[in-house]
Structures are given as structure tokens and as C-alpha cells.
Amino acid sequence: MESNNGIAIWQLASTVIPIIAVAIALAAITETLQAWSLMSAPVLITLMVLLLSRSFSLMHDCGHGSLFRSKRANRMAAFGLSLIHGMPQHPWSRGHAFHHRHNGNWDLYRGPSALITRQQYQEKTPFSQWIYRALRHPLLLFPGGFYYLIIKPRLSLLLSSFEFTAHSLTSLFKMLQTGQWQTPIEVAKSYRSSFFYTSGELIDIAANTLIVTLLWWQLGSWIGHWHFWILYTVVMSCSAAVMIAVFFVQHNFPGSYTSGSENWSYLKGALEGSSFLQLPAFLNWFTADIAYHHIHHLSERIPNYKLKRCHQANRDRLHGVHRLQIKDLGQCFSLILWDREGHQLISPNEVIGQVATAG
């Protein structure tokens, strides 16, 4: 679990510098629509998405306090990387930490798609069932990913500001009625947000939004706002889709460990509820070895550059880990229901089959 600052700095430099270089090249070749630019743009977009996958994995490590040795260095690096992704890191990392504490306990955590049980699905109307399936279709990862990264944090900040304004006005009317006056600081301290758990989350998202908005404006001024937003929307939608998909399949796969709160095991959640994704070496580099997800869930403080070594040193003890092949990923996306009685993840088609058999 010991971090190495030298490796961490090299990982950041070998990721961020290429991201900047590819962004400049992508903006340059798409300035005019020509045959060579139309052929080159998809290649550069793919490379950018892969680099952003690595960047996100490094930001993820910072949230676990494992990339650098010091908490401060991890926090600073995480904030810098969050500007690249347009997503406030601190609130996300707190939610991600909840996932780690309860992985495999489907009473408490049901994945990024907020899955429901088979019984809840059966109680829905046919139209509601269709809506549920449609919202969890893999193609929805693209607009959904952009919303998750870029829009949702700003929407939460906006709604929170409205909520705080309403709270302040209510407090003012109460003071006028009772004559018991409070200072602005006391009013602020009595505010309980529906969108943020801590003041640190609010500060992080406000700072991220301010700086990212300035960067959006500056980049748009340099290359043209329409030009920037077309490229940005395509790249960030694809990047978010890939990141969410990788995270999803590493826990939603055939035979994944699922349990209620009773008799839940952290160890089983790590080893049997996290897959070992079989990726080519170059994709392992672009995802910072997050494919060794079982090791990561055994101890989140192991830095990404030691996950493979840890796995190899303990191979004889990891027979229960599910090795997930790329060809099997399509099946994973169909597992969007939790069968509480059967202790397994199932697809809606299995529910239809069970109903038909019972009939």
C-alpha cells in the first residue's frame, strides 16, 4: 500500500501532456472540413477518450489517497484532474467511497444505474418496465454520461442556491416574527442542503464550476465556441460512456456476488463481486490497471501501479475471482435486475421467461 511520488508524477505527466497535445491537434485538424481531417478526427477522438480514461483512473486513485504519499498532494492532483473531466472530484469520491464500503451489499448500494429488484420490476406497468429498460440501454451511456459528468453537478449547484435562498428568506421572516435575530453565519450554518452532505463538497463543486466555466469560455474564444462545444460534447460523452461502462461490467457480470445486509461479507464482495477484466496490455495502460478490480477492492490504498504485482504475488489465492472476457461484456449490460431470493443479477428477459414457465 506504499505510494511512490516519483511514479505518481510520471504517471500524471505521461497522461496530461499527451491530453493537451491531442486536444491541440484535434482542434487544428477540425478547423476546416476536408477529407484528411474527417479521417484523422475519429483517430484523435479515440486516442483522447483513451487518455481521459487513464486520467480518470488516476483521479480515482487520488480520491482513495493512494496515488501520492500525502493527502495534500492527492487532493491537489485530484482537483487539477477534475478540471480536465469537468466533474467535481470531491463529491464523487465520497460517493465512490460508499460503494467500496458496501460492495456486494445490494440492500445499500445498487450500482451506478440504481438497479431495482425483480419483484419491484414485476410490480411496474408494462410501460414503466419499458422505460426502466430503455434508460439502462448501453446507448444511453453517451448522453447519460455527459449529463453525469457535466450537467448534473452544475444543476445540483443551481438548485442548491435556490434552496439556500429560500432557507435564508424563511429564516428572515422567522426573525421578524420572533425578534430573535441571527447573524448571516448562523443562518448559513443552520442550512441543510438536499444536494450536498458537507460544506467541503459545496466548496469543491463551486470552485470546479468557476474554473471550468472560465476554461470553456477561453477555449471557445480561441477556436470558436461552436467548434469547441461540438468537439467537447463528442469527446466527453464518449469518455464518460467508457468510464461508466468499465465500472459497470466490473460488478455486474454473470455470477457476481450479491447479498442483502444480512450475512454480507466484505471479502466476498471484493473477490466475488468484482471482476478481473481480461484486457490487452495497452488497454491496461490506458485504464491504469483498473482491470485488477478485485485487488483494488481488497484494499483501495494499493496504488494502481502495484495492482498487477499484488495480483501476481497472490494468484494461488484468487481462484474465486471471475475472469471477465471482452466478448462477455454484452451480456453484462443485460443484468439490470437484482433477484433477491436467488442471490443473483438477472436480465428482464429471464423474468419474462420465468413468468411464461409459471403460466
Rosetta blueprint (number, residue, H / E / L):
1 M L
2 E L
3 S L
4 N L
5 N H
6 G H
7 I H
8 A H
9 I H
10 W H
11 Q H
12 L H
13 A H
14 S H
15 T H
16 V H
17 I H
18 P H
19 I H
20 I H
21 A H
22 V H
23 A H
24 I H
25 A H
26 L H
27 A H
28 A H
29 I H
30 T L
31 E L
32 T L
33 L L
34 Q L
35 A H
36 W H
37 S H
38 L H
39 M H
40 S H
41 A H
42 P H
43 V H
44 L H
45 I H
46 T H
47 L H
48 M H
49 V H
50 L H
51 L H
52 L H
53 S H
54 R H
55 S H
56 F H
57 S H
58 L H
59 M H
60 H H
61 D H
62 C H
63 G H
64 H L
65 G L
66 S L
67 L L
68 F L
69 R L
70 S L
71 K H
72 R H
73 A H
74 N H
75 R H
76 M H
77 A H
78 A H
79 F H
80 G H
81 L H
82 S H
83 L H
84 I H
85 H H
86 G L
87 M L
88 P L
89 Q H
90 H H
91 P H
92 W H
93 S H
94 R H
95 G H
96 H H
97 A H
98 F H
99 H H
100 H H
101 R H
102 H H
103 N L
104 G L
105 N E
106 W L
107 D L
108 L L
109 Y L
110 R L
111 G L
112 P L
113 S L
114 A L
115 L L
116 I E
117 T E
118 R H
119 Q H
120 Q H
121 Y H
122 Q H
123 E L
124 K L
125 T L
126 P H
127 F H
128 S H
129 Q H
130 W H
131 I H
132 Y H
133 R H
134 A H
135 L H
136 R L
137 H L
138 P H
139 L H
140 L H
141 L H
142 F H
143 P H
144 G H
145 G H
146 F H
147 Y H
148 Y H
149 L H
150 I H
151 I H
152 K H
153 P H
154 R H
155 L H
156 S H
157 L H
158 L H
159 L H
160 S H
161 S H
162 F H
163 E H
164 F H
165 T H
166 A H
167 H H
168 S H
169 L H
170 T H
171 S H
172 L H
173 F H
174 K H
175 M H
176 L H
177 Q H
178 T H
179 G L
180 Q L
181 W L
182 Q L
183 T L
184 P H
185 I H
186 E H
187 V H
188 A H
189 K H
190 S L
191 Y L
192 R L
193 S L
194 S L
195 F L
196 F L
197 Y L
198 T L
199 S H
200 G H
201 E H
202 L H
203 I H
204 D H
205 I H
206 A H
207 A H
208 N H
209 T H
210 L H
211 I H
212 V H
213 T H
214 L H
215 L H
216 W H
217 W H
218 Q H
219 L H
220 G H
221 S H
222 W H
223 I H
224 G L
225 H H
226 W H
227 H H
228 F H
229 W H
230 I H
231 L H
232 Y H
233 T H
234 V H
235 V H
236 M H
237 S H
238 C H
239 S H
240 A H
241 A H
242 V H
243 M H
244 I H
245 A H
246 V H
247 F H
248 F H
249 V H
250 Q L
251 H L
252 N L
253 F L
254 P L
255 G L
256 S L
257 Y L
258 T L
259 S E
260 G L
261 S L
262 E L
263 N L
264 W L
265 S L
266 Y H
267 L H
268 K H
269 G H
270 A H
271 L H
272 E L
273 G L
274 S L
275 S L
276 F E
277 L E
278 Q L
279 L L
280 P L
281 A H
282 F H
283 L H
284 N H
285 W H
286 F H
287 T L
288 A L
289 D L
290 I L
291 A L
292 Y E
293 H H
294 H H
295 I H
296 H H
297 H H
298 L H
299 S L
300 E L
301 R L
302 I L
303 P L
304 N H
305 Y H
306 K H
307 L H
308 K H
309 R H
310 C H
311 H H
312 Q H
313 A H
314 N L
315 R H
316 D H
317 R H
318 L L
319 H L
320 G L
321 V L
322 H L
323 R E
324 L E
325 Q L
326 I H
327 K H
328 D H
329 L H
330 G H
331 Q H
332 C H
333 F L
334 S L
335 L L
336 I L
337 L E
338 W E
339 D E
340 R L
341 E L
342 G L
343 H L
344 Q E
345 L E
346 I E
347 S L
348 P H
349 N H
350 E H
351 V H
352 I H
353 G H
354 Q H
355 V H
356 A H
357 T H
358 A H
359 G L
